[in-house]
Amino acid sequence: MTLTESTMRADAPAFDPESIETFRQSLRGALLGPGDDGYDAARQVWNAMIDRRPALIAQCAGVADVLAAVAFARDNDLLVAVRGGGHNITGAAVCDGGLMIDLSPMKGIRVDPDARTVRAEAGVTWGELDHETQAFGLAATGGTVSTTGIGGLSLGGGFGWLARKHGVVCDNLLAADVVTADGRFLRVSADEHPDLFWGLRGGGGNFGIVTSFEYRLHPVGPTILAGPLFHPLDAAPGLFRAFRDAAASAPDALGGMAALLTSPEGMPLAALVPVFCGPLDDGEDAVRPLRAFGAPLADMLGPMPYRTMQALFDGAFPAGRRNYWKSGYMRDLDDAAIAIMVDHFSRAPSPYAGIGIELYGGATNRTAPGDTAFPHRDYQFNMLIFTAWDDPADDRANIEWARQFWRALRPFLADGVYVNYLGDAADGGRDQIRAAYGPDYERLVALKRAYDPANLFRMNQNIAPA
Ligand SMILES: Cc1cc2nc3c(=O)[nH]c(=O)nc-3n(C[C@H](O)[C@H](O)[C@H](O)COP(=O)(O)OP(=O)(O)OC[C@H]3O[C@@H](n4cnc5c(N)ncnc54)[C@H](O)[C@@H]3O)c2cc1C
C-alpha cells in the first residue's frame, strides 16, 4: 500500500511510505488500506449516500492507538476523519484519502452502580450502553435508535426519551478522556480543563478525540410505560394538536414524539410515541390525554422493557439506505404548520419518508444556555424531515421533496438547529453552523484556537479557528 498525493492536503510535505509499516506496528488494532480484507466494510457509514475511500483506516483498540494515529496524521499532514458509531448523516466519519481514525472497536463499559455512573469507550453504541446499565436498573439519556454511537451523539448535545426528565445527553456528561491535536491525553471534567469540558458538551468533535465518556446514570425501569399509537393520516391534525396541548402541561417524566410515516404495508399513518419513565400508575395518568384522542388503528402503548423501547425504531432506520434530512427547532406547533406537514407528507416520494416532532422542554430547558456549548434551551419541539431510498436514480426526487417541505415550514421554525441533524457544507450546512452553535460561536472559535489551531479535526460541523 502506498500513499498518493490525493491522501494529503495540497500543501502537504513529501511523504515517506515506509513509515506506514512503522505506524502499523505501533498499533494494537488493525491498519487497513484499499484492497485489504475488511477495508470496504470499515469505510461504510450509516448513510449509503456516502462512498468515500480513506487512504488508511486505523481501527483503534485503545488510547495508545488513538495517540499513535493522531501523531501519524499530524506528522504527515493527513486529512483526518474520526468515526464513532458512523451514524452522522453527513458521513463526516469517513474521508476521501487521508486517515480514518476508527474508534468503533473500543467497546469497554464499566458501570459503578453505587455512584450511579458509567464510563464507556468511544466505540460503544447506545444499545450496548443500555445493556450494561439496565443490568443495574440504571440508564443515561441516550438516543432513540440503539445502533447510534455514543460519541457523535453526546458531543453534539444528544436527545433521547429521558431528556425531559434528566436533561440532554451532554447535561449528564461528568468527564471525558481526550486526545488533543498536539498529542496530549487529558482528563476533562468540571474541575480539569473546564474550558474544554464546556466545549465538549455541544461543540462536536472539534477539539480532540474523546476516547471515553463518563455519564451520570438514573434509575429507569426496567419496565416503563411506552409505545406508539398509530392513527390514520386524516386524524393527523387533531392528533398533533392533542400532542401539542398535552405537551404544555406534561410531567417531565413524559417524553415522546409525534410523527407522520408509512406502515410496512404502505398505509400513511399519524403516530404518537409517548414514553413515560416513572412509576407505571403515574404513567397511565400522564398518557391519558393522548390516549383519549380518536380511535387508533393500533395501540402499542403499554408496559415494556426500557431496552425494548430503546430499540423499537431500529428497524425503521437501518444502515445502508440512501438518506437525506432537513430539520429545525420550533417553539410551538401551529395549526398552519401542522397542515403543511400533512400536505407535504402526503406527497412523499418514498415509503421511508416522514417527519418526526421530538418533544423537548422539561429538564432540557433548565440548564442555562451558556453553561454548556449546547445552547438550545428555549424550544418545545425539534422537527426532523427524513427520507430514505435505495436507488440512486431517486436521489433528486427525495432531496427536492425534503427541501421543499423544509422551505414551506421555514416560517414556523426558530433560528436554532440541532448540529447533529444538520447536512453538510454543500447542502447549506455551512450557513447553518452559526445557528447550530448559537451565541456560543465566538467562544467556541477561541476554544478551537487554543486546542486545535491547525484545524486537524475538521471533518465535522467545523468551527474554523480563523
Ligand atoms: C438512525 C439515527 C437515529 C438518530 N437518533 C438520534 C437521537 O435520538 N438523538 C440525537 O440526539 N441524535 C440522533 N441521531 C443523530 C446523531 O446524534 C448523529 O448522527 C451523531 O453524529 C451520531 O454519532 P456517531 O458516533 O454514531 O456518528 P459518527 O458519524 O461516527 O460521528 C459523527 C462525528 O462526530 C465526531 N465524533 C464521533 N465520535 C467522536 C469521538 N469519540 N471524539 C471526537 N469526535 C467524535 C466526529 O467528528 C464524527 O465525524 C440519529 C442519527 C441516526 C442516523
The ligand as an SDF file (V2000), in Angstrom:
LIG
                    3D

 53 58  0  0  0  0  0  0  0  0999 V2000
  -30.8380    6.3930   12.7970 C   0  0  0  0  0  0  0  0  0  0  0  0
  -30.3940    7.5950   13.5650 C   0  0  0  0  0  0  0  0  0  0  0  0
  -31.0270    7.9320   14.7380 C   0  0  0  0  0  0  0  0  0  0  0  0
  -30.6290    9.0540   15.4630 C   0  0  0  0  0  0  0  0  0  0  0  0
  -31.2710    9.3680   16.6160 N   0  0  0  0  0  0  0  0  0  0  0  0
  -30.8450   10.4040   17.3530 C   0  0  0  0  0  0  0  0  0  0  0  0
  -31.4520   10.7060   18.5960 C   0  0  0  0  0  0  0  0  0  0  0  0
  -32.3830   10.0440   19.0190 O   0  0  0  0  0  0  0  0  0  0  0  0
  -30.9760   11.7490   19.3050 N   0  0  0  0  0  0  0  0  0  0  0  0
  -29.9440   12.5080   18.8640 C   0  0  0  0  0  0  0  0  0  0  0  0
  -29.5520   13.4320   19.5660 O   0  0  0  0  0  0  0  0  0  0  0  0
  -29.3580   12.2590   17.6850 N   0  0  0  0  0  0  0  0  0  0  0  0
  -29.7820   11.2240   16.9240 C   0  0  0  0  0  0  0  0  0  0  0  0
  -29.1920   10.9670   15.7300 N   0  0  0  0  0  0  0  0  0  0  0  0
  -28.1560   11.8800   15.2310 C   0  0  0  0  0  0  0  0  0  0  0  0
  -26.8220   11.5440   15.8760 C   0  0  0  0  0  0  0  0  0  0  0  0
  -26.6950   12.3050   17.0580 O   0  0  0  0  0  0  0  0  0  0  0  0
  -25.6680   11.8950   14.9400 C   0  0  0  0  0  0  0  0  0  0  0  0
  -25.8150   11.1750   13.7590 O   0  0  0  0  0  0  0  0  0  0  0  0
  -24.3240   11.5920   15.5920 C   0  0  0  0  0  0  0  0  0  0  0  0
  -23.3130   12.2630   14.8680 O   0  0  0  0  0  0  0  0  0  0  0  0
  -24.0500   10.1170   15.6100 C   0  0  0  0  0  0  0  0  0  0  0  0
  -22.8980    9.8200   16.3110 O   0  0  0  0  0  0  0  0  0  0  0  0
  -21.9920    8.5930   15.8220 P   0  0  0  0  0  0  0  0  0  0  0  0
  -20.8620    8.4680   16.7680 O   0  0  0  0  0  0  0  0  0  0  0  0
  -22.8310    7.4170   15.5450 O   0  0  0  0  0  0  0  0  0  0  0  0
  -21.5480    9.1560   14.4070 O   0  0  0  0  0  0  0  0  0  0  0  0
  -20.1830    9.3010   13.6140 P   0  0  0  0  0  0  0  0  0  0  0  0
  -20.6150    9.5290   12.2190 O   0  0  0  0  0  0  0  0  0  0  0  0
  -19.2340    8.1910   13.8900 O   0  0  0  0  0  0  0  0  0  0  0  0
  -19.5780   10.5980   14.2320 O   0  0  0  0  0  0  0  0  0  0  0  0
  -20.0070   11.8620   13.8530 C   0  0  0  0  0  0  0  0  0  0  0  0
  -18.9140   12.8550   14.0830 C   0  0  0  0  0  0  0  0  0  0  0  0
  -18.7700   13.0540   15.4750 O   0  0  0  0  0  0  0  0  0  0  0  0
  -17.4160   13.1960   15.8190 C   0  0  0  0  0  0  0  0  0  0  0  0
  -17.0540   12.1300   16.7550 N   0  0  0  0  0  0  0  0  0  0  0  0
  -17.6780   10.9490   16.9420 C   0  0  0  0  0  0  0  0  0  0  0  0
  -17.1110   10.3020   17.9670 N   0  0  0  0  0  0  0  0  0  0  0  0
  -16.1130   11.0960   18.4190 C   0  0  0  0  0  0  0  0  0  0  0  0
  -15.1620   10.9990   19.4700 C   0  0  0  0  0  0  0  0  0  0  0  0
  -15.1260    9.9570   20.3010 N   0  0  0  0  0  0  0  0  0  0  0  0
  -14.2900   12.0190   19.6510 N   0  0  0  0  0  0  0  0  0  0  0  0
  -14.3070   13.0980   18.8460 C   0  0  0  0  0  0  0  0  0  0  0  0
  -15.1850   13.2460   17.8420 N   0  0  0  0  0  0  0  0  0  0  0  0
  -16.0710   12.2530   17.6370 C   0  0  0  0  0  0  0  0  0  0  0  0
  -16.6330   13.1720   14.5430 C   0  0  0  0  0  0  0  0  0  0  0  0
  -16.4840   14.4800   14.0580 O   0  0  0  0  0  0  0  0  0  0  0  0
  -17.5460   12.4010   13.6280 C   0  0  0  0  0  0  0  0  0  0  0  0
  -17.3470   12.6970   12.2970 O   0  0  0  0  0  0  0  0  0  0  0  0
  -29.5680    9.8450   14.9930 C   0  0  0  0  0  0  0  0  0  0  0  0
  -28.9260    9.5020   13.8080 C   0  0  0  0  0  0  0  0  0  0  0  0
  -29.3310    8.3980   13.0970 C   0  0  0  0  0  0  0  0  0  0  0  0
  -28.6810    8.0650   11.8000 C   0  0  0  0  0  0  0  0  0  0  0  0
  1  2  1  0
  2  3  1  0
  2 52  2  0
  3  4  2  0
  4  5  1  0
  4 50  1  0
  5  6  2  0
  6  7  1  0
  6 13  1  0
  7  8  2  0
  7  9  1  0
  9 10  1  0
 10 11  2  0
 10 12  1  0
 12 13  2  0
 13 14  1  0
 14 15  1  0
 14 50  1  0
 15 16  1  0
 16 17  1  0
 16 18  1  0
 18 19  1  0
 18 20  1  0
 20 21  1  0
 20 22  1  0
 22 23  1  0
 23 24  1  0
 24 25  2  0
 24 26  1  0
 24 27  1  0
 27 28  1  0
 28 29  2  0
 28 30  1  0
 28 31  1  0
 31 32  1  0
 32 33  1  0
 33 34  1  0
 33 48  1  0
 34 35  1  0
 35 36  1  0
 35 46  1  0
 36 37  1  0
 36 45  1  0
 37 38  2  0
 38 39  1  0
 39 40  1  0
 39 45  2  0
 40 41  1  0
 40 42  2  0
 42 43  1  0
 43 44  2  0
 44 45  1  0
 46 47  1  0
 46 48  1  0
 48 49  1  0
 50 51  2  0
 51 52  1  0
 52 53  1  0
M  END
$$$$
